[in-house]
Amino acid sequence: MAHEDVTYKLSSAQVSLQLSYRLIKNHLSIEFGPVLQGKWKIKYK
């Protein structure tokens, strides 16, 4: 098996701090809180 370099781009990131409340066990929950999202161009080679 040969190793091959892979080129990809990461264009966004998201950080969230959310509280969750489960209304119906394993079926329904609600989440609320702030979300910080950023988009930029990063290239990895």
N, C-alpha and C positions, 0 to 999 in steps of 0.2 A: 504494500500500500504506500503510495507516494504522498508526500506532503505538498500541499499546494496553497499559496497565499490567496487570501480572499479579501477583496475590496468591498467595503460597505460604507454607508453613510448613516449617521445618527442625526436626525433633524429636529427632534423635540424631546423634552423631558417634562415630567409632571410630578409634583410633590403635593400630597394631600394629608391633612390631619382631620379625620372624620370620626364622628361618633356614630354608633350603630345601635338600633333598637330592634329586636326580633319580635314581630307581632305574632307570627305563626311559626312554630318551630320547624326548621328545615324547608320552609316554603316562602315566607314573606318577611322582609326586613326593610327598614328605612335607614338611610344614612344622611347625615348633614354635617357641614363644616366647610372651612375654607380650602380652596384649591389654587395652587400657584403653577402656572404653565408657561413654558418658554419655548421658543422655536429659533433655531439658528443652524448654520451649516457647519458640521464637523466631518472631516474625512479621515478615515483610517485606511492605512494600506498595509 
